Amino acid sequence: MLKKEYTDVSYISGPLLFVNAASDLNYGAIVEIKDAKNRIRGGQVIEVSSEYAVIQIFEETSGLDLATASVSLVEDVARLGVSKEMIGRRFSGLGRPIDGLPPVVAEQRLSINGQAMNPAARDKPEEFIQTGISTIDVNTSLIRGQKLPIFSGSGLPHNELAAQIARQAKVPGHEGDFAVVFAAMGLTQREVSFFTQEFERTGALARSILFLNKADDPAVERLLTPRMALTAAEYLAFEHDYHVLVILTDLTNYCEALREIGGAREEIPGRRGFPGYMYTDLANLYERAGVIQGKKGSVTQIPILSMPDDDITHPIPDLTGYITEGQIVVDRTLNRKGVYPPINPLPSLSRLMGNGIGKGKTRADHKNVSDQLFAAYSNGLDLRKLVAITGEDALTENDKLYLRFADDFEEYFLNQGDQDRSIEDSLTVAWALLSKLPKSELTRIGKDSIDKYYGEKLDDMWRGGRNMGI
């Protein structure tokens, strides 16, 4: 069957091509663009009217000429060929293999736009996911089916954090059917090498699917990368009963590509030049996480974004905060001190944390310990500010204990390095720190828990334990 060709190309602007008399093309359709030398580029229809269709081109537009360019339909909508054999493989942002292995033999070809989850069919997320990172597991717990973003900044180690979570994350009791889908957008070549080597070195690749979009790839590809990843995740979760953790980094690069395409389409910009529909676009990605009634699998999301100028009110983190269920904040001050991972628990929040922790899930004292750590660390930081003005001599003995607690909390709880701590290990470190405060100060913890855990000690296996005196 011959493909219908459209040859009335009226305008080329950046990655966009405008075709007249193509109103029968469908929105989202995949097309091929052929130039005078019969070189073929891919593209996607992003706008259709009675007069013309607008096509995003996946490759460079250099060499395309209005008089000789032609467009032909390939598929009615962008699709990804999916299979369980994708696990352990690396793909480009367009879903093409980049690991030197043959293409995946697809079991199905699914639309990358996914299918909307019926809100009435969603189950309540209430199962704990262990990341192996104390600050997240104890203070900002991740729950299966949740979308919990990481807010970082330029130059902060969010790439290292993403790789560590991908390596360590698990649903306790479901290790065999847990998978990670990792999608990175706008990577430098150094970052591509880092992620590739890190996943291979640690063995994390054996349970992961990687989609890697490079900074020198077309901006259009960046818009498809997270949709490719989420399509693969939904297939594993709802067809093969996997618990899938999707890590998307860096959403700032994605939004910048959205702004670039909007500018090429000459759209009226919204806040800071970003398109007015960015909220809807991000929601289309984030809302593809969840647990569905009658399905054993689930999709959990950790989107990572670097806040421009560390501004949490910037449109990208601002809109992300409205759509998702909390945030994990990577702190520049902690990073300057050499703390890794530099996650600050005070501005961090997990709105679904209470659903997945406690007796029978993590441990009965989990929530109370988290609250007590939060209160004690906050008090210690307030006292630091006071000491900067009055000096430490003005403090009471109790105040000095809180001041030391803040230092120890950063050094031994937050600063765990690349250790993989179970939730039991993390709570052990927490109790060892809290046991340096008088029992009378532990006002957020019940007497039974204090009697059981107060006085917890750390042996030499713990990082820094020998110097801690606990």
C-alpha distance (Angstrom), angle and dihedral (degrees) to the residues before:
residue distance angle dihedral
M1 . . .
L2 3.81 . .
K3 3.78 117.8 .
K4 3.78 115.5 -122.6
E5 3.80 110.6 -115.8
Y6 3.81 128.3 -149.5
T7 3.79 112.8 -155.6
D8 3.80 103.9 166.6
V9 3.82 97.3 99.4
S10 3.79 108.1 170.1
Y11 3.81 105.8 175.9
I12 3.80 142.6 10.0
S13 3.82 118.9 -160.0
G14 3.79 118.2 173.6
P15 3.83 106.8 -59.2
L16 3.82 92.3 -11.4
L17 3.78 128.7 96.1
F18 3.83 122.2 -169.2
V19 3.82 117.4 -150.4
N20 3.81 123.3 -168.9
A21 3.83 123.6 -141.9
A22 3.81 93.8 18.4
S23 3.80 100.0 118.5
D24 3.83 91.0 130.0
L25 3.82 91.1 68.9
N26 3.80 113.6 102.4
Y27 3.79 124.3 -123.9
G28 3.83 107.7 -99.9
A29 3.80 93.9 19.2
I30 3.82 117.8 149.5
V31 3.80 115.3 -126.6
E32 3.80 140.6 177.8
I33 3.80 121.7 -128.2
K34 3.80 116.6 -155.0
D35 3.81 123.5 -163.9
A36 3.81 131.3 -157.4
K37 3.83 91.5 -83.4
N38 3.83 91.5 51.6
R39 3.80 91.7 -110.2
I40 3.80 109.7 152.6
R41 3.79 127.1 -141.1
G42 3.79 127.9 -177.1
G43 3.78 125.0 -124.5
Q44 3.79 145.0 167.7
V45 3.80 130.3 -135.6
I46 3.81 109.2 -119.5
E47 3.80 101.0 169.3
V48 3.81 134.9 24.6
S49 3.80 128.7 -174.2
S50 3.79 135.7 160.8
E51 3.81 89.0 -93.6
Y52 3.81 106.8 39.8
A53 3.79 147.9 -10.7
V54 3.81 125.4 -127.1
I55 3.82 117.0 -141.4
Q56 3.81 127.8 -164.9
I57 3.80 109.7 -143.8
F58 3.80 116.8 -142.1
E59 3.82 95.8 -153.0
E60 3.79 135.5 40.0
T61 3.82 117.0 -57.1
S62 3.81 94.7 -147.2
G63 3.80 110.4 121.8
L64 3.79 94.4 28.2
D65 3.79 113.8 126.2
L66 3.81 126.1 -165.2
A67 3.80 92.4 -135.3
T68 3.81 98.0 50.8
A69 3.83 105.9 28.2
S70 3.80 117.2 108.0
V71 3.81 132.4 -174.1
S72 3.82 127.6 -148.9
L73 3.81 131.4 -179.3
V74 3.83 119.1 -109.0
E75 3.82 104.4 168.7
D76 3.77 134.4 -0.3
V77 3.81 90.8 -125.1
A78 3.82 137.3 7.1
R79 3.80 108.1 -84.7
L80 3.80 138.3 -178.2
G81 3.78 123.4 -147.8
V82 3.82 104.8 -130.8
S83 3.79 134.4 -164.8
K84 3.80 139.2 151.1
E85 3.80 85.3 -110.0
M86 3.81 87.8 75.0
I87 3.81 88.7 79.4
G88 3.79 108.8 103.1
R89 3.82 93.0 22.7
R90 3.82 135.5 113.8
F91 3.80 122.6 -139.3
S92 3.79 138.1 -179.6
G93 3.78 120.9 -112.5
L94 3.81 87.8 -90.4
G95 3.80 93.0 54.6
R96 3.82 96.2 -103.1
P97 3.84 117.7 139.9
I98 3.83 113.8 -102.9
D99 3.81 98.5 172.5
G100 3.81 96.3 83.7
L101 3.81 92.6 -107.0
P102 3.83 125.9 119.2
P103 3.82 120.7 -88.6
V104 3.79 116.4 -81.9
V105 3.81 115.7 -96.5
A106 3.79 98.6 -121.9
E107 3.80 120.7 -131.7
Q108 3.81 89.1 -170.1
R109 3.80 137.9 2.7
L110 3.80 107.8 -136.2
S111 3.80 131.5 -171.1
I112 3.80 108.3 -106.9
N113 3.81 89.5 -139.3
G114 3.80 89.3 70.9
Q115 3.78 125.6 -155.7
A116 3.77 123.5 -72.8
M117 3.81 113.9 -107.2
N118 3.79 112.3 -122.6
P119 3.83 103.9 -121.3
A120 3.81 89.4 -141.4
A121 3.81 89.8 57.3
R122 3.81 94.9 52.5
D123 3.78 117.8 108.1
K124 3.78 122.2 -143.1
P125 3.84 110.6 -96.9
E126 3.80 106.3 -121.5
E127 3.80 110.9 144.2
F128 3.81 122.2 100.1
I129 3.83 121.1 -121.5
Q130 3.80 113.5 -156.0
T131 3.80 113.3 -143.4
G132 3.80 95.1 178.2
I133 3.82 89.7 -123.3
S134 3.81 112.2 115.6
T135 3.80 97.9 -148.6
I136 3.79 92.1 53.3
D137 3.80 98.1 39.2
V138 3.80 96.8 46.1
N139 3.81 104.7 29.4
T140 3.83 105.9 22.9
S141 3.79 104.4 23.4
L142 3.79 118.9 -163.4
I143 3.81 114.6 -134.7
R144 3.81 125.6 -155.8
G145 3.82 108.3 -98.3
Q146 3.81 93.9 21.7
K147 3.80 128.6 124.8
L148 3.81 107.6 -140.9
P149 3.82 116.4 169.8
I150 3.80 128.1 -153.4
F151 3.81 113.8 -135.4
S152 3.80 109.7 -153.7
G153 3.80 137.2 155.4
S154 3.77 140.4 -129.7
G155 3.80 111.7 -67.1
L156 3.82 94.9 14.0
P157 3.82 119.2 124.3
H158 3.81 98.5 -105.7
N159 3.82 91.1 130.6
E160 3.80 90.7 56.9
L161 3.81 89.7 45.3
A162 3.82 91.7 50.2
A163 3.81 91.3 50.8
Q164 3.80 91.4 47.8
I165 3.80 93.0 51.0
A166 3.81 90.5 47.3
R167 3.81 89.2 51.9
Q168 3.80 98.7 44.6
A169 3.81 107.6 30.3
K170 3.80 118.9 114.2
V171 3.79 142.3 151.8
P172 3.83 102.4 -123.6
G173 3.80 107.5 -116.2
H174 3.81 93.7 17.1
E175 3.81 101.7 69.9
G176 3.82 93.1 129.0
D177 3.79 96.0 57.4
F178 3.82 98.5 39.7
A179 3.81 120.1 111.0
V180 3.80 136.9 175.2
V181 3.80 124.5 -141.7
F182 3.80 108.9 -164.4
A183 3.82 120.5 -167.2
A184 3.81 120.5 -178.5
M185 3.80 122.9 -174.2
G186 3.80 129.2 -162.0
L187 3.80 96.8 7.6
T188 3.78 124.5 174.0
Q189 3.81 116.3 -131.1
R190 3.81 88.8 -104.8
E191 3.80 90.7 55.3
V192 3.81 91.6 47.8
S193 3.81 88.8 53.6
F194 3.80 91.3 46.5
F195 3.80 95.2 52.9
T196 3.81 93.6 41.8
Q197 3.80 93.5 50.0
E198 3.82 93.8 41.1
F199 3.80 94.2 52.5
E200 3.81 92.1 45.4
R201 3.82 95.6 43.1
T202 3.80 95.0 50.7
G203 3.80 96.6 40.0
A204 3.80 91.2 -119.7
L205 3.81 89.7 125.6
A206 3.81 90.1 71.7
R207 3.82 90.3 73.7
S208 3.82 98.8 28.0
I209 3.79 141.4 85.1
L210 3.81 114.7 -151.7
F211 3.81 126.2 -156.3
L212 3.81 109.8 -174.3
N213 3.81 121.9 -172.0
K214 3.82 114.9 -174.2
A215 3.78 127.0 -143.1
D216 3.81 91.6 -116.9
D217 3.81 92.3 53.2
P218 3.82 115.4 100.5
A219 3.81 115.2 -80.4
V220 3.79 89.1 -122.9
E221 3.80 90.7 64.9
R222 3.81 89.1 56.6
L223 3.81 89.5 62.9
L224 3.80 91.9 54.7
T225 3.82 98.4 44.7
P226 3.84 99.3 79.5
R227 3.81 90.7 43.6
M228 3.80 90.4 53.2
A229 3.81 89.8 50.6
L230 3.80 94.5 47.4
T231 3.80 91.5 48.2
A232 3.82 90.3 54.8
A233 3.82 89.9 46.0
E234 3.82 93.9 50.6
Y235 3.80 90.3 49.1
L236 3.83 93.0 52.7
A237 3.81 92.3 43.2
F238 3.78 102.5 44.6
E239 3.82 101.5 27.7
H240 3.82 100.2 36.4
D241 3.85 102.4 24.3
Y242 3.81 96.7 -118.1
H243 3.79 122.9 155.6
V244 3.80 98.8 -130.1
L245 3.79 126.8 -163.3
V246 3.82 111.5 -160.5
I247 3.82 116.2 -159.2
L248 3.81 114.2 -167.4
T249 3.79 117.9 -170.9
D250 3.00 133.6 -155.3
L251 3.82 106.6 8.9
T252 3.82 89.0 172.3
N253 3.81 89.0 67.1
Y254 3.80 88.9 49.1
C255 3.81 92.2 52.5
E256 3.80 91.5 46.4
A257 3.81 88.1 55.6
L258 3.79 89.0 49.4
R259 3.82 89.0 53.7
E260 3.81 91.8 47.0
I261 3.80 92.5 52.8
G262 3.81 90.8 45.2
G263 3.80 89.7 53.7
A264 3.80 91.6 50.2
R265 3.82 88.6 52.3
E266 3.82 88.5 50.7
E267 3.80 92.0 -123.9
I268 3.79 121.1 169.3
P269 3.81 104.3 -100.5
G270 3.79 125.7 -129.0
R271 3.82 128.6 -157.6
R272 3.82 112.3 -5.0
G273 3.79 90.7 -11.0
F274 3.78 96.4 -59.8
P275 3.82 117.0 132.6
G276 3.78 117.4 -94.9
Y277 3.80 91.4 -123.0
M278 3.83 93.7 59.3
Y279 3.83 90.8 105.5
T280 3.81 90.7 56.3
D281 3.79 92.1 44.1
L282 3.81 93.2 51.7
A283 3.81 91.1 44.6
N284 3.82 88.9 55.2
L285 3.81 87.2 60.2
Y286 3.79 101.3 38.8
E287 3.79 96.3 44.9
R288 3.80 90.3 61.2
A289 3.80 87.8 83.3
G290 3.77 123.1 90.0
V291 3.79 151.8 85.8
I292 3.81 119.3 -84.4
Q293 3.79 124.6 -151.7
G294 3.79 111.9 -107.7
K295 3.81 92.9 19.2
K296 3.80 121.0 103.9
G297 3.81 94.7 -158.1
S298 3.80 129.9 72.7
V299 3.79 142.6 -168.1
T300 3.82 119.2 -133.4
Q301 3.80 122.0 -176.6
I302 3.79 134.6 -150.8
P303 3.82 106.5 -179.2
I304 3.80 112.8 -171.1
L305 3.79 122.3 -155.5
S306 3.79 133.4 174.1
M307 3.80 109.9 -135.9
P308 3.83 111.5 -133.8
D309 3.83 107.8 -116.4
D310 3.84 87.8 -4.2
D311 3.82 86.6 -78.2
I312 3.81 109.7 156.2
T313 3.83 89.5 -171.9
H314 3.83 91.1 61.1
P315 3.84 110.6 119.9
I316 3.83 94.5 -108.4
P317 3.85 98.8 56.4
D318 3.81 90.3 31.4
L319 3.81 94.1 57.7
T320 3.80 91.9 38.2
G321 3.80 89.9 55.4
Y322 3.81 91.1 54.2
I323 3.80 93.7 51.8
T324 3.82 102.2 39.1
E325 3.80 133.4 60.4
G326 3.77 103.0 -107.4
Q327 3.80 136.8 -46.7
I328 3.80 142.0 -105.2
V329 3.81 110.2 -140.0
V330 3.81 121.8 -149.2
D331 3.80 107.0 -151.3
R332 3.81 124.8 -142.3
T333 3.82 94.4 -157.1
L334 3.80 91.9 55.2
N335 3.80 89.7 46.6
R336 3.83 90.7 54.1
K337 3.81 88.2 54.7
G338 3.79 90.2 56.3
V339 3.81 94.5 -108.9
Y340 3.81 113.0 152.5
P341 2.94 125.3 -137.6
P342 3.83 87.6 25.1
I343 3.82 95.4 -156.1
N344 3.80 114.6 152.4
P345 3.83 109.3 -148.8
L346 3.82 94.7 -163.2
P347 3.84 99.6 72.6
S348 3.82 91.0 29.4
L349 3.79 120.8 98.8
S350 3.79 140.4 177.3
R351 3.79 110.4 -165.0
L352 3.81 93.3 -167.4
M353 3.81 95.5 46.1
G354 3.81 94.0 105.4
N355 3.82 91.5 58.0
G356 3.79 95.8 61.3
I357 3.80 107.9 35.5
G358 3.79 136.7 67.9
K359 3.79 135.4 58.5
G360 3.80 113.2 1.0
K361 3.82 91.9 11.3
T362 3.79 108.6 55.5
R363 3.81 112.2 -25.6
A364 3.79 133.6 -45.2
D365 3.82 93.9 -116.8
H366 3.84 95.6 47.4
K367 3.82 99.9 102.0
N368 3.81 94.3 42.5
V369 3.80 92.3 48.5
S370 3.81 89.9 50.0
D371 3.81 91.5 51.3
Q372 3.81 92.0 47.6
L373 3.81 93.1 49.3
F374 3.79 90.2 49.5
A375 3.83 92.9 50.2
A376 3.81 95.1 44.9
Y377 3.81 94.8 46.7
S378 3.82 91.3 46.7
N379 3.80 90.1 51.1
G380 3.81 90.7 49.0
L381 3.82 92.4 52.0
D382 3.82 90.9 50.1
L383 3.80 89.4 52.5
R384 3.81 90.9 51.0
K385 3.77 89.1 60.0
L386 3.81 90.0 48.9
V387 3.80 92.1 49.7
A388 3.80 90.0 53.5
I389 3.82 87.1 62.3
T390 3.81 106.5 32.0
G391 3.79 104.0 20.7
E392 3.81 126.9 -121.0
D393 3.81 94.0 -79.6
A394 3.81 89.6 75.5
L395 3.81 92.2 61.4
T396 3.79 126.7 97.0
E397 3.80 119.8 -124.5
N398 3.82 88.8 -103.2
D399 3.80 90.5 52.6
K400 3.80 90.2 51.9
L401 3.80 89.7 54.3
Y402 3.82 90.3 55.6
L403 3.80 90.9 46.4
R404 3.82 90.2 54.3
F405 3.79 90.0 43.5
A406 3.82 90.7 59.1
D407 3.82 90.3 51.5
D408 3.80 93.3 47.0
F409 3.81 92.4 44.4
E410 3.79 90.6 56.7
E411 3.80 94.6 42.1
Y412 3.80 100.9 44.9
F413 3.80 108.3 18.8
L414 3.80 104.7 33.9
N415 3.80 96.5 29.1
Q416 3.81 98.4 63.6
G417 3.80 96.1 136.6
D418 3.79 114.2 -155.6
Q419 3.81 93.9 -26.6
D420 3.79 116.3 135.2
R421 3.80 105.1 -138.0
S422 3.78 123.7 -171.4
I423 3.80 117.1 -138.2
E424 3.82 87.9 -103.4
D425 3.81 90.5 53.7
S426 3.81 91.6 48.7
L427 3.80 92.7 50.1
T428 3.82 89.3 47.9
V429 3.82 90.4 56.9
A430 3.83 89.7 45.4
W431 3.81 92.5 53.7
A432 3.80 92.0 46.1
L433 3.82 88.1 56.6
L434 3.81 95.3 43.3
S435 3.80 90.1 49.7
K436 3.82 88.2 68.4
L437 3.82 87.4 68.1
P438 3.81 122.1 73.8
K439 3.82 114.5 -95.3
S440 3.80 88.3 -119.0
E441 3.83 89.3 65.3
L442 3.80 94.2 57.3
T443 3.79 93.2 86.7
R444 3.81 95.6 150.1
I445 3.80 96.0 56.7
G446 3.80 126.8 77.0
K447 3.80 122.3 -116.0
D448 3.81 93.2 -115.5
S449 3.80 91.8 57.9
I450 3.82 92.2 45.1
D451 3.82 91.0 51.4
K452 3.80 90.7 49.0
Y453 3.81 102.8 42.5
Y454 3.83 109.4 17.8
G455 3.81 111.2 114.4
E456 3.81 93.8 33.9
K457 3.81 111.4 168.6
L458 3.78 132.5 -155.7
D459 3.80 122.3 -138.7
D460 3.77 127.0 -147.3
M461 3.80 93.8 -83.6
W462 3.79 88.8 78.1
R463 3.76 119.9 90.2
G464 3.80 106.1 -99.7
G465 3.82 92.5 -4.8
R466 3.81 93.7 130.8
N467 3.80 91.5 59.6
M468 3.75 96.0 42.8
G469 3.75 100.8 71.0
I470 3.83 92.2 -138.8
